[in-house]
Amino acid sequence: MRMWKVAAVVWAVCLAQSAVAGTMLVLGDSISAGFGLDTSKGWVALLQQRLRDEGYTDRVVNASITGDTSANGRARLEPLLAANTPDLVVLELGGNDGLRGQPPAQLQQNLSWIVDKARESGARVLLLGVPLPPNYGAAYINAFTGVYKQVALDKQIPLVTSFLEGVGGVPELMQADGIHPRVEAQPRLLENVWPTLKPLL
């Protein structure tokens, strides 16, 4: 094959790859920001590596900030959408709302607004449900966790019901504060998300 034909084939392959490459925006709090960890070992970094290992060209932008509430995420969303034009938004917020005892109705309003704005920009949304420690009382916990299910139902978006499944409440997987997962828990967090996220790629 002549060199120009080889070059044409390579160029076509590159164009095809760039056409399918997308951007994934992770909008979260300390759990996704990797609080207390080397961020290169956090679950979001592991997600980027998993994508590469499986042949995906998607770029992951981690826009998570420790301490953020759903209101903080709402305030930051539009500039993030404009700057990154994501195809998929992974929404992991609400834990700090709950820890501060904020009204579940306020969380629902903020999450719904974020979903709507992300969709208006052309992005799909994956919602991650975040549990609360048991000391917050059954009534509040039920109302809080019910928000994620209601938003997912109302907006018809996929939901990972419990992002911290198998991690929260397991002492050897949690940092001393009992809130933030240790580095050993990060692969489990990814596995909790991956089955629901992969079909969206």
C-alpha positions, 0 to 999 in steps of 0.5 A, a space after each residue: 500500500 502506498 504511503 499516501 493511502 496508509 496516511 489516509 487510513 490513519 487519518 480516517 481512524 483518528 477522525 472516527 475516534 475523535 467523533 466518538 470521544 465524549 466528555 463526562 463531568 462528575 459533579 460531586 462533593 468530597 467523596 468524588 473529590 477524593 478527600 484525604 486521598 491521593 486523588 490519582 487513586 480516587 474512584 473518578 481517576 479509576 474510572 478514567 483508567 477503566 475507560 482507557 483499559 476498555 477502549 473508550 476515548 471519553 475524557 473525565 472531568 472531575 468537578 467535585 469539591 469537598 464540602 459542596 452541597 446541592 446548592 453549591 453544585 447548582 451555582 457552579 453548574 452552568 459555567 461547567 457546562 459551558 466550559 466542558 460541553 459534557 455528554 454525560 453528567 454524573 451527579 453525586 451531591 446531597 451528602 452535605 445537605 443531609 449532614 447539615 440537616 437541610 430539608 429534603 425538599 430543598 435537595 430535591 429542588 436543587 437536584 431536579 434543577 441540575 438535571 434539567 439544566 444538564 439536559 438542556 445542554 445536551 447531556 445525559 445524567 446519571 444520579 448517584 444516591 448517597 446514604 446518611 449515617 443511622 444517627 440521623 433518625 429513620 424519618 429523616 433518612 427515609 425522606 432524604 434517600 427517597 429524594 434520589 428515587 423521586 428525582 430519578 423517577 420524575 426525570 426518568 434518569 438512571 440511578 445508582 441507589 446506594 453509591 456507598 453500598 458495601 463501603 459505608 459503615 464498614 470500619 476498615 473501608 472508612 477513614 477515621 471520621 466515619 464519613 469518607 472512604 479510604 483508598 481501599 474502598 475506591 475500587 468498590 465505589 467504581 464497581 458500584 457505579 460501573 454497571 449503570 454508567 457503562 450503558 450510557 457511554 
